[in-house]
Amino acid sequence: MSKAKRPDIQGIRGLAIASVLAFHLKEDQFPAGFVGVDIFFVLSGYLMSSILAKERVIDMNVLSGFYARRFKRIVPLFAIVLFILFIVLPFILLAKDITKFVSDSIWAAFFATNIHAII
């Protein structure tokens, strides 16, 4: 497999994202749009396992490098989005919603929103 992105898979992932956005914007018109989340994660899992399958031996060095690359790609953008939201949302949300956003953001900053949801 080459390092080039596969346009077929990228297109399906794009459709999956579009279905989730449509679900959030017009839930009554796109009631099954949440299925896009499952499709997106299945394809992402396939792509990630394809990357790891290229390795001869999967040891801790390979896994740590793999996750370090993911961390470097995802976390900076995630931090920028949180920062921008902290600047913009006080002008858009009500006070009670800002309080909830701050609480949720703290959990999100530690990638623990699922834990927060069950507490």
Order of alpha helices (4+ residues) and beta strands (2+ residues): alpha-alpha-alpha-alpha-alpha
